Amino acid sequence: MEYAIEKLKHDEVVLMKKVRSMKDGKPKWVASEQLNQIRSAIKLLERYNSISEAEVENEDEILKEIFIANPPKAMA
């Protein structure tokens, strides 16, 4: 799980640099939205990775709370 988190953090930095260099407009907003999705995924994976053995029983409820707070967005 650590490799996936590190990979996403690297991708976050790369995309952040890309967003900074872009002009305002729809492409920048799309890239910014993708950056927010990457950040949400990092938070989700870090939280999931830190779940202790006692919390494994409540895993479904924890994931429901996370997805309610950060609902996934469908892409057409």
Contacts in CASP RR format, 6 or more apart in sequence:
PFRMAT RR
TARGET T0000
AUTHOR 0000-0000-0000
METHOD contacts of the structure
MODEL  1
MEYAIEKLKHDEVVLMKKVRSMKDGKPKWVASEQLNQIRSAIKLLERYNS
ISEAEVENEDEILKEIFIANPPKAMA
1 45 0 8 1.000
1 48 0 8 1.000
1 49 0 8 1.000
2 49 0 8 1.000
4 45 0 8 1.000
5 42 0 8 1.000
5 45 0 8 1.000
5 46 0 8 1.000
5 49 0 8 1.000
8 38 0 8 1.000
8 41 0 8 1.000
8 42 0 8 1.000
8 45 0 8 1.000
9 42 0 8 1.000
11 38 0 8 1.000
12 35 0 8 1.000
12 38 0 8 1.000
12 39 0 8 1.000
12 42 0 8 1.000
15 31 0 8 1.000
15 34 0 8 1.000
15 35 0 8 1.000
15 38 0 8 1.000
16 35 0 8 1.000
18 31 0 8 1.000
19 28 0 8 1.000
19 31 0 8 1.000
19 32 0 8 1.000
19 35 0 8 1.000
22 28 0 8 1.000
22 31 0 8 1.000
37 73 0 8 1.000
40 70 0 8 1.000
43 70 0 8 1.000
44 66 0 8 1.000
44 70 0 8 1.000
47 62 0 8 1.000
47 66 0 8 1.000
48 63 0 8 1.000
51 59 0 8 1.000
51 62 0 8 1.000
55 62 0 8 1.000
END
